[in-house]
Amino acid sequence: IVEGLILGSDKNMPKATKEKLNIAGLSHLTALSGSNVVMLSSIMFAFFLLIGLWRQQAFYGALAFVWLYVAIAAFPSSGVRAAIMATVMLLAQHIGRAHTSSRALILTAALMLFYNPFLLRYDVGFQLSFLASLGIVAVVPIANGYLQRIKSAQIKRAIDIFVITMAAYIFTFPVIAFHFHTVSLVAPITNLLVIPVVNIIMIVGFLSAFLGIFSETLG
């Protein structure tokens, strides 16, 4: 499961576990996504600052590491999409230009389809990744307007997770039903329960794998 969360690979996962994730509506956790890229870039940016690099050097170092990470994962569509979007938005922020998630998403789709137009027809991962991102980009800003009225940070966080999950779920529902002939009705509940701890598992798993390179005991 940790390998799936970090590298987006489920080839070593038992078939029974894959089926359980599908039934629970959690199979998307084993796909390389924006959360992986954000987590990794944040860790590497902090690491480069810690070892004494300037902020600009740390920025480009973290960006290069993100693409190395996607390359290690064999360039899955969802990972490439997340890396391009992160690159566009981070560069815009770095040079002081305004940016929006919707424009970054459209530019990313255009670049990937210019390179390989067949992704749109034959790559299910590409379809699901962009539909999920489109749902989040379209729905979350609207929901945020209502969330500002809520005082409790915990309630706001729970509703935010639920909105993101439902947005991605609704937009990907037709493609999942068409290709996999199954739809999880419990996905909104399971995601609400699991997503708050996913980032913790990813960070600890990544650090464990990294430290394990130098020492099995430390890993």
Secondary structure, DSSP 8 states (H G I E B T S, - for coil): -HHHHHH---TTS-HHHHHHHHHHT-GGGGS--HHHHHHHHHHHHHHHHHTT--HHHHHHHHHHHHHHHHHHTT--HHHHHHHHHHHHHHHHHHTT----HHHHHHHHHHHHHHH-TTHHHH-HHHHHHHHHHHHHHHHHHHHHHHHTT---HHHHHHHHHHHHHHHHHHHHHHHHHHHHS---TTHHHHHHHHHHHHHHHHHHHHHHHHHHTT-TTT-
